[in-house]
Amino acid sequence: MYKIVEKKSELFIQKLVDRIITSGKMNRQDYSLLTSTIIADGEVSDVERRQINRIFDYIQTGRLKLVDW
């Protein structure tokens, strides 16, 4: 059962990160949703860590803007 929940969480995070990257913008609501979903189970999986790194990479390279901060 745990693996199924983990996979759903990881899939949701991947879709959220894909949407953020596609839009080129991340606002406070996106940030809150992303962080609360990632920390909900108390651990960060390798898959979730890669998604977080994607966000950081896009911010550092200027391909993702933080808006409404």
Backbone bond lengths (Angstrom), bond angles and torsions (degrees), N, CA, C in turn:
res aa  C-N    CA-C-N  psi(-1)  N-CA   C-N-CA  omega(-1)  CA-C   N-CA-C  phi
1 M - - - 1.456 - - 1.525 110.87 -
2 Y 1.342 117.13 -41.14 1.460 121.19 -178.95 1.518 111.08 -59.06
3 K 1.331 117.48 -43.75 1.465 120.92 -178.38 1.521 111.48 -62.85
4 I 1.346 117.69 -36.03 1.462 120.93 179.04 1.523 109.72 -65.82
5 V 1.320 117.52 -44.86 1.467 121.44 178.46 1.515 110.13 -63.09
6 E 1.320 116.97 -43.18 1.461 121.10 179.15 1.522 110.37 -60.61
7 K 1.308 117.54 -44.00 1.463 120.89 -179.37 1.518 110.59 -64.05
8 K 1.344 118.09 -40.70 1.467 120.58 178.38 1.521 110.44 -63.05
9 S 1.326 116.16 -42.10 1.451 121.14 178.61 1.535 110.48 -62.53
10 E 1.315 115.82 -46.07 1.463 120.16 -179.70 1.526 111.01 -64.56
11 L 1.325 117.32 -38.54 1.462 120.88 178.44 1.524 110.33 -65.38
12 F 1.335 116.77 -42.98 1.459 120.57 178.08 1.526 110.73 -61.01
13 I 1.325 116.05 -45.00 1.463 120.82 -179.96 1.521 110.52 -62.60
14 Q 1.321 116.98 -43.17 1.460 120.15 179.33 1.527 110.93 -61.51
15 K 1.327 117.24 -43.17 1.466 120.31 178.90 1.528 110.75 -65.14
16 L 1.328 117.00 -40.78 1.459 121.11 179.00 1.527 110.59 -63.71
17 V 1.316 117.13 -46.81 1.469 121.15 179.39 1.531 110.06 -63.16
18 D 1.312 117.56 -42.49 1.467 120.57 177.50 1.526 111.27 -59.26
19 R 1.347 116.64 -42.59 1.462 120.38 179.35 1.528 110.97 -64.59
20 I 1.329 116.40 -43.25 1.464 120.98 179.46 1.523 110.10 -62.02
21 I 1.306 116.86 -47.25 1.467 120.71 -177.96 1.524 110.99 -66.26
22 T 1.314 117.09 -40.53 1.465 120.83 178.87 1.524 110.85 -61.91
23 S 1.340 116.57 -39.72 1.466 119.60 -179.82 1.523 112.08 -74.72
24 G 1.340 116.45 -24.77 1.462 120.63 -178.74 1.517 113.02 79.56
25 K 1.354 116.60 8.65 1.455 120.92 -177.17 1.524 109.84 -139.79
26 M 1.336 114.91 146.78 1.459 120.05 172.34 1.519 108.11 -134.28
27 N 1.334 116.28 126.70 1.459 120.38 178.91 1.524 109.95 -106.90
28 R 1.326 116.31 -179.73 1.467 120.94 -177.79 1.530 112.35 -60.62
29 Q 1.312 116.13 -37.53 1.459 119.96 -179.52 1.530 110.26 -64.86
30 D 1.338 116.96 -44.38 1.471 120.76 176.61 1.527 110.16 -59.18
31 Y 1.323 115.83 -44.97 1.464 121.30 -179.34 1.531 110.75 -60.84
32 S 1.327 116.41 -47.53 1.464 120.75 -179.37 1.520 111.41 -62.37
33 L 1.318 117.36 -43.32 1.460 121.45 179.38 1.521 110.79 -64.16
34 L 1.314 116.23 -44.01 1.462 121.10 -179.92 1.527 111.14 -63.39
35 T 1.322 117.07 -50.36 1.462 119.55 -177.06 1.523 112.48 -67.64
36 S 1.316 118.00 -40.12 1.468 119.56 -179.79 1.519 111.40 -66.52
37 T 1.313 117.74 -35.32 1.461 121.17 178.11 1.514 110.68 -69.77
38 I 1.311 116.95 -41.87 1.463 121.12 -178.12 1.528 111.25 -66.28
39 I 1.323 117.86 -42.17 1.464 119.62 -175.62 1.530 113.32 -89.93
40 A 1.304 118.75 0.05 1.465 122.23 -176.20 1.522 112.80 -58.47
41 D 1.327 117.80 -36.83 1.464 119.41 -177.99 1.528 112.62 -94.50
42 G 1.318 118.07 0.16 1.455 121.24 176.62 1.512 115.22 85.24
43 E 1.311 117.86 -5.75 1.467 122.12 178.86 1.518 109.62 -135.12
44 V 1.307 115.47 152.84 1.461 121.00 176.11 1.524 107.72 -111.18
45 S 1.323 115.70 118.03 1.462 119.91 -179.27 1.527 110.01 -77.88
46 D 1.311 116.18 168.79 1.468 120.67 176.77 1.523 110.88 -61.26
47 V 1.312 116.59 -38.73 1.472 121.24 179.49 1.528 109.58 -63.53
48 E 1.328 116.77 -46.24 1.462 120.46 179.02 1.528 111.03 -64.42
49 R 1.315 117.03 -39.45 1.465 121.43 178.28 1.535 110.73 -60.76
50 R 1.312 116.89 -41.28 1.475 120.15 178.12 1.534 110.95 -64.01
51 Q 1.325 116.91 -37.57 1.462 119.86 178.67 1.531 110.66 -66.20
52 I 1.333 116.69 -41.74 1.465 120.83 176.55 1.525 110.01 -60.58
53 N 1.314 116.46 -44.31 1.468 120.62 179.22 1.518 112.18 -63.15
54 R 1.326 117.78 -34.83 1.473 120.57 175.60 1.522 110.06 -59.23
55 I 1.337 115.98 -45.71 1.465 120.40 179.28 1.525 110.20 -60.45
56 F 1.340 117.34 -49.61 1.468 120.61 179.69 1.524 111.63 -59.83
57 D 1.318 118.01 -42.92 1.462 121.40 179.11 1.522 110.95 -59.83
58 Y 1.309 116.63 -43.89 1.466 120.14 -179.51 1.529 111.50 -67.51
59 I 1.326 117.91 -36.70 1.467 120.47 176.89 1.525 109.79 -66.48
60 Q 1.324 117.24 -46.68 1.467 121.54 -177.70 1.514 112.68 -63.04
61 T 1.320 117.52 -33.36 1.462 120.24 -178.27 1.528 112.20 -91.21
62 G 1.336 116.96 1.76 1.463 120.23 176.83 1.516 114.23 80.15
63 R 1.306 117.24 8.33 1.469 119.76 179.71 1.524 112.03 -86.78
64 L 1.336 117.03 -7.39 1.451 121.78 178.98 1.520 108.09 -132.73
65 K 1.316 115.93 127.01 1.460 121.55 -179.65 1.518 109.25 -104.79
66 L 1.332 115.64 141.77 1.454 121.55 173.09 1.526 106.71 -92.28
67 V 1.325 117.21 122.53 1.465 121.57 -176.55 1.512 110.02 -121.32
68 D 1.325 116.18 156.22 1.467 124.06 177.70 1.526 111.92 58.49
69 W 1.333 117.71 41.62 1.454 120.87 178.18 1.459 106.96 -96.02
